[in-house]
């Protein structure tokens, strides 16, 4: 009976994931830091810190110091999402090595049997362990990076595992504009019992330009390959003071979310606090906070 209940859960959950993202492990799309979310998650061309490991690993090589970052997000329906990462530049190689962990906890969800009778609650938990490497080729203004990830997804007592890879690049033009390209979640699908769902394979191209007035403009175009869906993210960051930044973003092609906003504060020389807010209409809103330390 318990195995039957799990099969029913998977049968109903997978189509729900397909509606939200068209593939399993949709939590991989949630990224990491609040800074990117505040700008509509348009970060592929300007990635430059430890959060690059989940957004564009090529940006890891823009790090100048060791970094640690932790992010916590309150999502709707009691779901909680988090990220913790660490990165270390290797000056002799002009490169950076990084580790990161993403997790999603759905909280308790009502469980029903074949007769649609309530038989208890279950939890859906997801985790991805990331290992990234980025290298800078200064002579041609090009950064390249790769991120290998091990994904674990659990429904009740059933677990599915997968391996995936991200590859990305950032090119800085002679006119000061950054161009980004990243392919995410190339790998095997997650298999629960006898049902396999593809990972959310995504192709992103982006651009970023820093205006002398302290304004950063960014844009990402994302194509979700299996979902056959394209979204455009526009974002802006404005430095009011050297220690305080305001951010806003707009996302097209998404039925649930379009606007986002946030801010960043330099608490001290080597500490940053970032906050992002995203409304989702009748579903409510999400809030994300990140703390980053350099040493």
N, C-alpha and C positions, 0 to 999 in steps of 0.2 A: 504493500500500500504506500509506503514512504517513497519508494522508487517511482511509483506511478505518479505520486504528487509532484515529485521533482520534474518528471517528464512534462507534466502539465504546466508547471511553472515556466520551464524553458520554452515550451510551445507558445505561451502567451507573452513571455518577456521578449523573446527575439523579435517578433513583429513590432513590439513597442519600440525596441531599439532601432529597428529599421525606419520607423516613422520619425524618430528623433535624429538619426544619423545615417540610416541605411546600412549599418554594419555594426559588428560587435565591438566592444572596448571603446565606445564613444568617449569615455573619460579621457582618452589620449588627446582629444581636441581641446581640452581645458587649459593646456599650457601650464604656466607656472606663475610668474610674477604679476603683481597688481599693476605695475607700470604699463605693460603691454595691454592689459585688459582695459585700462583707462583710456587708451588710444584706439579702441575698437579692435584690439588684438592684431594691429598692423605693425609687425615687428621684424619681418624677415630681412629687411635691408639695413636696419640700424642695430641689430643685435650686438651687444657689447659687454655682457656680464654673464654670471653663472646661469641665469635663466635662459640663456641661448641654447642650452642643452636640449630643451624641449621645443624650441621655436625655430632656430636655425643654428646648428652646431658650428657653422663657420664663424659665428660671432664670438665663440669662445676665445679665439686667438686675439681678440681686441682687449682682453683683460690684461691689466698691468700688475695686479697684485693678487695674492690668494684671496678667495672670497668664500663666504658661507651665506646662504640665504634660506629663509623659511617662509612659507606662505600658508595661510589658512583661509578657507572660503566657506561661508554658509550659503548653501544652495536651497532651492525650494524643497518642500515635502520632507524636511528633516535631513536631507542629504548633506554630507560634509566632505570637502575635498581639501587635500593638502599636498605640499611639495617641500622637500628639503634637498639642498644641493651644496656641493663643495667643489671648488676648482683651483688648480695650481698651475700658473704659467711656468714654462720651461724655457728660460731665456736663451740657452744655447741653441735650441731648435726653433726659436721664434714660434712657439706653439703652446697649447694649453691642454691639460688633461683634466677631466671632470667626472664626477659621480652625482647621481641624483635619483630620488625616489618619489614617485607620484602615487597617491592612494585616493580611493573613493569609497565611502561608506554610505550605503543607501538608507541605513536605519532599518527598523522593523517594518516589514511589508506583510500584509494579510495573505495567508496561505489557504487555498481551497482544494478539495479533492475532486474526483471525476464527477461527482454529483453537485458541484458548486457549493458544497457545505464548508463552512469555516472549520479548519482543523488546527489552527495556530498561526504563528508568525514565522517568517524566515528573514534572513539577512543576505543582501547581495554586496559582496566586497570585491574591489578590483585594486591591483597594484602593478606598477611597472618599475623595474630597476634599470636605470640608464647609465651607460658608460660612454662618455663623449670625448672626442679629440678634435681640436681645431688647429690649423697651421696657417700662418701668414706668409705670403710671397710678396714682399715689399717692392721688389723690382718691377712687378707687373700690376701692383695695386689690387691683388686678389687674395681673398681668404677662402679656404676650403675647410670643410668639417664633416665628421661622421659621428653618428650616435647609434650604438647598439643597445637594444632593450629586451629584457625578459619580462613577459607579461603573465600575470596570474589572475584569473577571475574565478570567483566562487559563488555558487548559488546553493544555499543550504549546505550539504556535505559534498556536493559535486564540484569538482575543480576542472578548469581548463587552462592550458598553458600554451604560450606561443613565443616565438622569437621574431623580432622585427628590426628594421634599420632605417635611419634617416640619413640623407646626404644633402649638403647645402653649400652654397657659395655666395660671397658678397664681393662686388666689384665697385671700386670708387673711381668715378670718371674724373677727367681733367677739370671739369666744371664744378666739382665738389658734390655731385649727386651720387648717392649710393644706390646700387641695384642689387636686389637679392633674388635668389632662386633656391628652393628647397623642396625635396620630395620626402614625404613622411609616411611611416608605417608600411614599408615594404616588407612583407613576410607572410608566414603561415597564418591561417585563421585559427580562431578559438573553437575547439570541439567539445561540446557537452554531450556525453553519451554517444549518440549517433548523428548529431546535428552539428555541422560546421558553418560558422559565419565568418566572412572576410573581415579583415581589419580595415579601419577607415583610411584607406590610401588617399593621400591628398597631395596635389601639386600646387605650389604657391610661387608667384612672382611678385616682387614688390619694389618700391622706390622710396627713398627718403632724402630730404634736403633741409639743411640747416640754414635759416635766414639769419643775417647778422644782427637783427633786432632781438635775438634770443628765442625765436620761434622755430620749432621743428615740425615739418610737415611730412606725413607718411601715408603710404597707400599699399595695400596688399590685394591681389586678386587670387582667390583660392578656388580650385576645382576639386570637388570630391568625386573621385573617379567612379566608384561603384554606384554612388547615389545619383550620378549624372547631374550634379548641381554646382553652380558657380556663384560665389559671393564676392562682393567688393567691400573692403574695409578702408575707411578714411580716418585719419587721426591727426591730432595736433597737440604739441606740448609747448607751453609758454612759460619762460622763466621770469617770474615777477621779481624775485631776488635770487642771488646766487644759491641760497639755501631753500628756496621754495618754488615749486613748479605746479602749474595747473594743467590738466589734461582733459581732452574730450575726444570722442570717437563716434563714428556713424557706420553702420553695417547695412548694406543692401543685399537683398536676396534671401533674407532670413525671416520667416513668418513670426518668430517668437520675440526676437530682440533686434533693435535698431540703434538705440542711443546708449552711450556709456560715458562715464566721467570719473575723475579722480584727481589726486594730488600727490606730490612727493615732498618730503621734508628731509633735509640733511640734519640729523640730530647732532652730529659731531663730525669731525673731519672724515672719519672712516665708517660712519654708520648712517644708513638711510632707511626711512620709513615710507612705504607707499600704500595708498588706499585706492580702491576702485569700487564703483557702484554701477550696477546694471539692472534696469527695470525690465520685467518680462510680462507686462500687462496684468491680466487676471491671475497669472501664476504667482505673482509677487515680484520680488527683486532678489538679487544676489549681492553680497558684499565680500570683498577680498582684501586682506591686509598682508603685507610682506615686510620683512625686516632683513636687511642685508648688511654684512660686516666685511670690511677689507682689512687685511693685516699683512 
